[in-house]
């Protein structure tokens, strides 16, 4: 069962985003990027009040993903990445991104906070950030 609506085009768009943002981080890194994306579609808080589809999430501006501005994002999705996208759409969560709404790749260590959001952990070169329950309790809900 999907935790967000997704047709084949949505699945492929999410798969392309996951690859473009985190291919160098391997499958788990791509799954975590997918978690952030799905979380943004699921919630109606903070910067994501009007982000209710995968397409709106991927192409959100301002505040979206840098990968959408690069040619690599626009290459077709591969079956391996489509399988990963389907996992996060089905609700599989991966720590430290399970409740994260943001991630970024700092030049050094992960700051304890980023835009007033708490660091939930690091995976390889990406730091993940999740809101407080007071700011966005929806992200912590079960499916």
Residue, then its C-alpha position, 0 to 999 in steps of 0.5 A: x500500500x502506498x503512503x502517497x499517491x504515485x503513478x508510473x511517472x511519479x515513481x520514475x521522477x522520484x527514482x531520478x531524483x534519488x539517483x541524481x541526489x545520492x547515487x554516490x551514496x549507494x542504495x541506502x543513500x538513495x532510499x534516504x533521499x526518497x524518505x525525505x521526498x515522501x515525507x515532504x509529500x505526506x506533511x502539511x507543515x513548515x515549507x511543505x504546506x502545499x506540497x501534496x504530490x511527488x511532482x510538486x515536491x521534486x520541482x518545488x521552487x524555492x526550496x527544492x532540489x538542486x539536482x533538478x537543475x542538472x542534466x543528469x536528473x533528466x536521464x531516464x530512470x533505471x529499473x533498480x532505482x524504480x524499485x527503490x522509489x517503490x519501497x519508499x512510496x510503500x512506506x519503508x523508512x530508513x534511519x536517520x532519514x525516517x522522519x527527516x524533511x531536509x538533507x544536505x552535504x556540508x563541507x565538514x561535519x554536520x551542524x547540530x541544527x540547520x534552519x532551526x531543525x535538529x540533526x537526526x544523523x549522517x549517512x556518508x556525506x549527507x546530513x539529515x534534519x527533522x522537525x520537532x514534534x511541535x513544528x510538524x507532528x505529522x511526519x512522526x505519524x504511522x501509516 
